[in-house]
Amino acid sequence: MRADGRRTRAAILQTAARLASVDGIEGLTIGGLAAELHMSKSGLYAHFGSKVELQLATVAEAARIFDDVVVAPAMAAPSAHEQLLALCDRYLQHLRDRVFPGGCFFASAALEMGSRPGPVREAIADFQRRLTGLFAQLVVAAQREGRLLGEDPRALAFEINGQFLAASAGFVLTGDAGVLDLAEQVLFRRLGHAVAPRA
């Protein structure tokens, strides 16, 4: 694909991820996306031959954005325990910043697609497995550093992911940033790191 084609595809997918976070993955159509982008349907079909292909590419783009905004900055922290704390901080900040206007893309996508078997659900489930697997790996590494001793890594990873889902749902439903402040208090306390309440 030529450079201009890659740029067009990237712009399409960024818009698709933003729209899907609000309207749902099933609500994402080539016609609706074409209208949003002021493109022809045939122009979009040149990039995506089917709705499922568009949906899968959108999930992959959302994962790329999430990794860039949340995971990569957090993994720059010097220790595993600090990386866990940074993951929590970056996740909540991406909600505050409305990186996806509908909250966490994957929190809403999991609820929407969980009862719809197929490749799109599998792509979302794979992302969730990868994220919770990262949490568990970091807990194990933090234990080697002398932190979080006695914790079951898989159970703690499950708890962290549950708090992420609750924070996204609560924030989207109420629009109250206090929900995210509360989630921060809960997560940081659970990970053995006190945090001062936000002003």
MIDOKE-427142 format. One line per field, with one value per residue (C-alpha): x, y, z. Coordinates in Angstrom, 2 decimals. Layout:
N
east	(X, ...)
north	(Y, ...)
up	(Z, ...)
***
This chain:
199
east	(0.00, 1.31, 2.06, -1.04, -3.17, -1.70, -2.42, -6.00, -6.53, -5.08, -7.40, -10.38, -9.57, -9.00, -12.45, -13.93, -12.53, -13.90, -17.36, -17.46, -16.75, -20.04, -22.25, -20.91, -18.95, -22.15, -23.26, -20.17, -21.06, -19.19, -22.03, -22.05, -18.28, -18.19, -20.66, -18.62, -15.43, -17.08, -15.88, -17.66, -18.67, -16.61, -13.60, -14.02, -14.63, -11.20, -9.75, -12.20, -14.02, -16.61, -18.14, -16.33, -13.00, -13.73, -14.68, -11.54, -9.33, -11.09, -10.45, -6.78, -6.56, -8.17, -5.62, -2.80, -4.09, -4.52, -0.99, 0.44, -1.50, -1.67, 0.70, 3.88, 4.21, 3.52, 6.15, 8.78, 8.59, 11.73, 10.22, 7.40, 5.48, 5.78, 4.71, 1.54, 0.79, 1.52, -0.82, -3.61, -2.78, -2.54, -5.77, -7.73, -6.08, -7.10, -10.68, -10.30, -8.83, -11.66, -9.20, -12.27, -15.38, -17.43, -15.05, -12.75, -13.18, -12.61, -14.87, -17.84, -16.83, -16.64, -20.20, -21.51, -19.80, -19.58, -22.67, -21.88, -19.59, -17.16, -13.79, -14.60, -15.43, -12.26, -10.17, -11.66, -11.21, -7.60, -6.96, -8.50, -6.41, -3.27, -4.01, -4.85, -1.85, 0.34, -1.11, -0.35, 3.21, 3.85, 2.49, 4.90, 7.78, 6.77, 6.84, 10.44, 11.08, 9.57, 6.19, 2.65, 3.86, 1.20, -1.00, -2.31, -1.16, -4.13, -6.64, -5.08, -4.98, -8.69, -9.36, -7.44, -9.28, -12.59, -11.80, -10.92, -14.28, -16.17, -14.34, -15.12, -18.78, -19.29, -17.58, -19.46, -22.79, -22.42, -19.80, -18.47, -14.67, -15.02, -15.67, -12.16, -10.69, -12.37, -11.09, -7.59, -7.84, -9.11, -6.53, -3.53, -4.51, -4.99, -1.51, 0.00, 0.55, -1.35, -2.36, -3.53, -7.10, -7.37, -8.36)
north	(0.00, 3.44, 6.04, 8.12, 4.98, 4.10, 7.60, 7.44, 4.03, 5.25, 8.28, 6.05, 3.68, 6.43, 7.80, 4.30, 3.60, 6.90, 6.25, 2.61, 3.61, 5.52, 3.74, 0.22, -2.03, -3.39, 0.19, 0.76, 0.63, 1.52, 3.87, 5.67, 5.92, 7.23, 9.97, 10.93, 11.15, 12.77, 9.88, 7.69, 4.17, 2.87, 4.73, 2.93, -0.42, -0.04, -0.30, -2.75, -5.37, -6.21, -4.99, -7.69, -6.66, -3.06, -4.15, -6.24, -3.43, -1.03, -3.32, -3.56, 0.23, 0.69, -1.75, 0.22, 3.49, 1.90, 0.52, 3.89, 5.93, 3.56, 0.60, 1.99, 5.01, 2.83, 0.28, 3.02, 3.07, 1.63, -1.25, -3.74, -2.31, 1.19, -0.12, -1.54, 1.78, 3.62, 1.33, 2.23, 5.92, 5.94, 3.95, 6.40, 9.34, 8.00, 8.04, 11.60, 12.68, 10.93, 9.29, 7.30, 9.48, 6.48, 5.54, 2.54, 1.05, -2.48, -2.21, -1.30, -3.70, -6.64, -6.03, -5.51, -8.42, -10.93, -12.82, -12.59, -15.48, -14.78, -13.26, -9.81, -11.21, -13.30, -10.21, -8.40, -11.43, -11.73, -8.12, -8.71, -11.86, -9.98, -7.12, -9.29, -11.45, -8.35, -7.47, -10.97, -10.91, -7.57, -8.84, -11.80, -9.44, -7.08, -10.03, -10.68, -7.06, -7.77, -6.12, -7.59, -10.69, -13.30, -12.14, -14.57, -12.91, -14.10, -13.06, -9.62, -9.17, -10.01, -7.40, -4.70, -5.43, -5.37, -1.94, -0.71, -1.90, -0.37, 2.95, 3.20, 2.27, 4.63, 7.55, 7.09, 6.76, 9.76, 11.96, 12.51, 12.57, 11.79, 8.20, 8.07, 9.67, 6.99, 4.24, 5.68, 5.56, 1.97, 0.69, 2.40, 1.29, -2.27, -2.15, -0.90, 2.70, 5.50, 8.43, 11.84, 12.71, 15.06, 18.63)
up	(0.00, -0.92, 1.75, 0.97, 1.13, 4.53, 5.82, 4.57, 6.14, 9.45, 9.46, 8.68, 11.52, 14.07, 13.26, 13.31, 16.79, 18.08, 16.61, 17.74, 21.34, 21.30, 18.75, 19.27, 16.96, 15.43, 14.83, 12.71, 9.02, 5.88, 4.91, 8.26, 8.35, 4.78, 5.74, 8.82, 6.76, 3.73, 1.59, -0.91, 0.05, -2.84, -1.45, 1.87, 0.21, -1.39, 2.14, 3.73, 1.72, 4.36, 7.59, 9.56, 8.06, 9.06, 12.59, 13.03, 11.75, 14.14, 17.12, 16.10, 15.82, 19.24, 20.69, 19.06, 20.52, 23.95, 23.86, 22.80, 25.36, 28.34, 28.17, 26.59, 28.93, 31.97, 31.01, 31.05, 34.87, 36.52, 38.53, 38.08, 41.04, 39.61, 36.20, 37.75, 39.44, 36.20, 34.25, 36.65, 36.42, 32.62, 32.25, 34.38, 32.62, 29.21, 30.49, 31.82, 28.47, 26.58, 24.22, 23.20, 23.71, 24.82, 27.63, 27.45, 23.98, 25.23, 28.27, 26.09, 23.31, 25.71, 26.88, 23.37, 21.65, 24.50, 23.36, 19.63, 18.61, 15.82, 14.95, 16.35, 19.78, 19.66, 18.89, 21.88, 24.14, 22.99, 23.99, 27.43, 27.92, 26.93, 29.32, 32.33, 31.49, 31.65, 35.06, 36.35, 34.97, 36.65, 39.97, 39.78, 38.95, 41.78, 44.18, 43.15, 44.17, 47.59, 46.90, 46.90, 48.72, 49.41, 46.53, 43.93, 40.68, 38.61, 41.27, 41.68, 37.90, 37.83, 40.52, 38.66, 35.43, 37.30, 38.72, 35.23, 33.87, 36.79, 36.45, 32.74, 33.15, 36.08, 34.36, 31.08, 32.88, 35.18, 33.55, 37.08, 37.25, 40.95, 39.89, 38.47, 41.57, 43.69, 41.40, 41.75, 45.55, 45.48, 42.99, 44.56, 48.06, 46.79, 45.29, 48.54, 47.55, 49.26, 47.09, 48.25, 47.28, 44.32, 45.10)
***
